[in-house]
């Protein structure tokens, strides 16, 4: 029996019996399991038949295009209560973004992709996973997604703000640890926006020394930035330790040389450790 005849027999069997497991088709093919699987794989590759996502035991169902509903009925019989409940949830809600699902629900969904399909969309430069019921068409899907857009924009803004806040807190924490490592005691602390100021006491062989430690998160440090720090340093009669990755403007460099002299030390973030 030639390959074309074997393939025709498989297709004919599926037309008559509907979605079937390999053990059934192996009998029709009339050869060993390995060869039967190779033949079925070639039929799937040529789009003559389809293979289910769901496995029964260790085997997938094979079926013809157009037999999807028959397949779902067969699979549904083997589903547990949680899986059936999830299918019902999607039948009602139609489209649900993944962030609205529990981790357990998402795990179950990967075994229900014959009923519920995943779609990835780019929203505000982020990949957002949606899951939709199998009968949801493109127009309905897009309409449903529109309903989530305002919420997604809010989430994107909150996520960005949260990341920035975590980043800021992390750097401030690094500065505090650095102060502790050099034997400093923070007696005053003020952190606002992208700047952190610490009034620090350090015990030396010559007595107690006060140092104004400032962290500035700016790409460019200009003359105005330094003049404000200079005025505060003079008012407190302290030394200044400036921690920044910012680049000094030409005017700022000139202000440094003219006014600060040995009263200032500048460190980059990578110099203070973690």
C-alpha positions in Angstrom: 0.0 0.0 0.0 1.5 3.3 -1.1 1.8 6.5 1.0 -1.0 8.3 -0.9 -3.4 5.4 -0.2 -2.4 5.3 3.5 -3.0 9.0 3.8 -6.4 8.7 2.1 -7.4 5.9 4.5 -6.5 8.1 7.5 -8.5 11.0 6.1 -11.4 8.7 5.3 -11.4 7.3 8.8 -11.4 10.8 10.4 -14.3 11.8 8.2 -16.3 8.9 9.4 -15.2 8.7 13.1 -14.2 12.3 13.9 -11.2 13.2 16.1 -9.2 10.1 16.9 -6.2 9.1 19.0 -3.0 7.6 17.4 -3.8 4.1 18.8 -6.9 4.0 16.7 -5.3 5.4 13.5 -2.4 3.0 13.9 -4.7 0.1 13.2 -6.0 1.8 10.0 -2.4 2.6 8.8 -1.4 -1.0 9.5 2.1 -0.5 10.6 4.2 0.1 13.8 3.7 3.0 16.1 6.9 4.9 15.0 6.0 4.7 11.3 2.4 5.6 12.0 3.4 8.7 14.0 5.7 9.8 11.1 2.8 9.4 8.7 0.5 11.4 10.9 3.2 14.1 11.4 3.5 14.5 7.6 -0.2 14.9 7.2 -0.2 17.6 9.9 2.8 19.3 8.2 0.9 19.4 4.9 -2.2 20.8 6.7 -4.4 17.9 5.6 -5.2 17.1 9.2 -4.7 18.9 12.5 -3.4 17.9 15.9 -4.9 18.9 19.2 -3.0 20.9 21.9 -4.6 18.8 24.6 -3.2 15.4 25.3 -5.2 12.4 26.6 -2.6 10.5 28.5 0.5 11.0 26.3 -1.4 11.3 23.0 -2.9 14.1 21.0 -6.1 13.9 19.0 -5.9 14.0 15.2 -8.8 15.6 13.3 -9.8 17.2 10.1 -10.2 21.0 9.5 -13.8 21.8 10.4 -14.0 19.2 13.2 -12.9 21.6 15.9 -16.3 21.5 17.7 -16.3 17.7 17.7 -12.8 17.8 19.1 -13.8 20.1 21.9 -16.7 17.9 22.9 -14.4 14.9 23.1 -11.8 16.8 25.2 -14.4 18.3 27.5 -15.4 14.9 28.7 -11.9 14.4 30.3 -11.6 17.9 31.9 -11.7 18.4 35.6 -14.1 20.8 37.4 -11.5 23.7 37.5 -10.9 23.4 33.8 -14.6 23.3 33.0 -15.2 26.4 35.2 -12.4 28.3 33.4 -14.0 27.5 30.0 -17.3 28.7 31.3 -15.7 31.9 32.5 -14.3 32.6 29.1 -17.5 31.7 27.4 -19.2 34.5 29.3 -16.4 37.1 29.5 -15.0 36.3 26.0 -11.6 38.1 26.3 -9.5 38.4 29.5 -6.0 39.9 29.8 -3.5 37.6 31.5 -2.9 40.1 34.4 -6.5 39.6 35.5 -6.0 35.8 35.9 -4.5 33.9 38.8 -1.2 32.0 38.3 -3.3 28.7 38.6 -5.7 29.8 35.9 -2.9 30.7 33.6 -1.3 27.3 34.2 -4.6 25.5 33.4 -5.0 27.7 30.2 -1.9 26.2 28.6 -3.8 22.8 28.6 -7.0 24.4 27.2 -5.7 26.0 24.0 -8.2 24.1 21.9 -10.9 26.2 23.7 -9.1 29.4 24.6 -6.4 31.0 22.5 -3.5 33.3 23.5 -2.8 36.5 21.7 0.1 38.9 22.4 -0.4 42.6 21.7 2.0 45.5 22.0 0.4 48.2 24.3 2.5 51.2 25.3 5.7 49.4 24.3 4.8 46.4 26.4 3.8 42.9 25.4 0.4 42.2 26.9 -1.0 38.7 26.9 -4.7 38.2 26.2 -6.7 35.0 26.2 -9.8 34.8 24.1 -12.6 32.2 23.8 -12.3 30.2 20.5 -15.5 31.7 19.0 -14.3 35.3 19.4 -13.6 36.9 16.0 -11.2 39.7 15.2 -13.8 42.5 15.3 -15.1 41.4 18.7 -11.5 40.9 20.1 -10.5 44.4 19.1 -13.6 45.8 20.6 -13.0 44.0 23.9 -9.3 45.1 24.0 -10.4 48.8 23.6 -12.3 48.4 26.9 -9.0 47.5 28.6 -7.0 50.3 27.1 -7.5 52.9 29.8 -6.7 50.4 32.5 -3.6 49.3 30.6 -2.4 52.9 30.2 -2.9 53.4 34.0 -1.0 50.1 34.7 1.8 51.1 32.4 2.2 54.5 34.2 2.0 52.9 37.6 4.6 50.3 36.6 7.0 52.9 35.3 6.6 55.0 38.4 7.1 52.0 40.6 10.3 51.0 38.8 11.6 54.6 39.0 10.7 54.7 42.8 12.4 51.3 43.4 15.5 52.5 41.4 15.6 55.7 43.4 15.3 53.9 46.7 18.0 51.4 45.7 20.5 54.2 45.0 19.6 56.1 48.2 20.2 52.8 50.0 23.6 52.5 48.4 24.6 56.0 49.5 23.5 55.2 53.1 25.5 52.0 53.1 28.6 53.9 51.8 28.2 56.5 54.6 28.2 53.7 57.2 31.2 52.0 55.6 33.3 55.2 56.0 32.3 55.5 59.6 29.8 58.2 59.2 26.7 58.9 61.3 23.7 60.4 59.5 22.2 63.2 61.7 20.0 64.7 59.0 18.5 63.3 55.8 16.4 64.8 53.1 15.5 62.9 49.9 13.2 64.5 47.3 12.8 63.7 43.7 16.1 62.9 42.1 18.3 64.3 44.9 19.3 63.0 48.3 21.1 65.1 51.0 22.7 63.8 54.2 24.3 65.7 57.0 27.0 63.3 58.3 29.3 63.3 61.3 32.6 61.4 61.0 35.0 60.8 63.9 38.6 61.6 62.9 41.9 61.8 64.8 41.4 65.5 64.9 37.9 65.4 66.3 34.4 65.3 64.8 34.1 66.3 61.1 30.8 67.3 59.5 30.3 66.4 55.8 27.4 67.3 53.6 26.8 64.2 51.4 24.7 64.9 48.3 23.5 62.5 45.6 22.2 64.1 42.4 20.5 62.1 39.6 21.1 64.4 36.7 22.7 63.9 33.3 24.3 67.4 33.4 25.5 69.2 36.4 25.5 73.0 35.7 26.8 76.1 37.5 23.5 76.7 39.2 23.5 73.2 40.8 27.0 73.9 42.2 26.2 77.4 43.4 23.2 76.1 45.5 25.4 73.4 47.0 28.2 75.9 47.7 25.8 78.2 49.5 24.6 75.3 51.7 28.1 74.1 52.4 29.2 77.6 53.5 26.1 78.0 55.7 26.7 74.7 57.4 30.5 75.2 57.5 31.0 71.7 56.3 32.9 69.7 53.6 30.9 68.5 50.6 30.9 65.0 49.1 29.0 65.0 45.8 27.9 61.6 44.4 26.7 61.8 40.8 27.1 60.2 37.3 26.2 63.5 35.7 28.6 65.3 33.3 29.8 68.8 34.4 29.2 71.7 32.0 32.2 73.9 31.2 30.8 76.7 33.4 30.4 74.2 36.3 34.0 73.0 35.9 35.2 76.6 36.2 33.0 77.2 39.2 34.4 74.1 40.9 38.0 75.3 40.4 37.3 78.8 41.5 35.2 78.2 44.6 35.5 74.7 46.1 39.1 73.9 46.1 39.8 71.1 48.5 36.5 71.5 50.2 34.7 69.1 47.8 35.1 65.5 46.8 33.3 64.1 43.8 32.5 60.4 43.4 30.7 58.4 40.7 28.1 55.8 41.7 30.3 52.9 40.8 32.9 54.2 43.3 30.6 53.8 46.3 29.8 50.1 45.9 26.5 48.4 46.5 
